[in-house]
Amino acid sequence: MKLITVNPNILGGAPVFKGTRVPVRTLFEYLERGYSLEEFLECFPSVTKDMACRVLERSEAALLAA
């Protein structure tokens, strides 16, 4: 399942959660600032918990594989 899309016509090509205009970077910024995943999801209801968790899991896997 594709979780992220990049389209030059959406936010200048920034990676966003598929089907939304929410940049993936925003999830990481929220977590870095101490917000919980639930708080992020409340602010961006177009992103599902499953989508956010899968992006985090894939990011972790990519970092650990490096």
C-alpha positions as CSV (number, residue, x, y, z in Angstrom):
1,M,0.0,0.0,0.0
2,K,1.4,3.4,-1.0
3,L,1.4,5.7,2.0
4,I,3.2,8.7,0.6
5,T,2.8,10.7,-2.6
6,V,4.9,13.3,-4.3
7,N,3.3,15.6,-6.7
8,P,4.8,19.0,-7.9
9,N,1.2,20.4,-7.8
10,I,0.7,19.6,-4.2
11,L,2.7,21.7,-1.7
12,G,5.5,22.1,-4.2
13,G,6.3,18.4,-4.4
14,A,6.8,17.9,-0.7
15,P,6.1,14.2,0.3
16,V,2.5,14.1,1.7
17,F,0.4,11.3,3.2
18,K,-1.5,9.8,0.3
19,G,-4.9,11.3,-0.3
20,T,-4.1,14.4,1.9
21,R,-2.2,17.6,1.8
22,V,-0.5,16.8,5.1
23,P,3.3,16.7,4.7
24,V,5.0,13.6,6.2
25,R,7.5,16.0,7.7
26,T,4.8,17.4,9.9
27,L,4.4,14.1,11.7
28,F,8.1,14.0,12.6
29,E,8.0,17.7,13.6
30,Y,5.1,17.1,16.0
31,L,6.8,14.1,17.6
32,E,10.1,16.0,17.9
33,R,8.3,18.8,19.7
34,G,6.9,16.3,22.3
35,Y,3.4,16.0,20.9
36,S,1.8,12.5,21.0
37,L,0.7,10.6,17.9
38,E,-2.9,11.1,19.1
39,E,-2.4,14.9,19.2
40,F,-1.0,14.8,15.7
41,L,-4.0,12.8,14.5
42,E,-6.5,15.2,16.2
43,C,-4.9,18.1,14.3
44,F,-4.8,16.2,11.0
45,P,-7.9,14.0,10.8
46,S,-7.3,13.2,7.2
47,V,-4.3,11.1,8.3
48,T,-5.4,7.7,9.8
49,K,-3.6,6.2,12.7
50,D,-2.7,3.2,10.5
51,M,-1.1,5.5,7.9
52,A,1.0,7.3,10.5
53,C,2.1,4.2,12.3
54,R,3.1,2.5,9.0
55,V,5.2,5.5,8.0
56,L,6.9,5.5,11.4
57,E,7.5,1.7,11.1
58,R,9.0,2.0,7.6
59,S,11.2,4.9,8.7
60,E,12.5,2.9,11.6
61,A,13.2,-0.1,9.3
62,A,15.0,2.1,6.8
63,L,17.2,3.6,9.6
64,L,18.0,0.3,11.1
65,A,19.0,-1.2,7.7
66,A,21.5,1.5,7.0
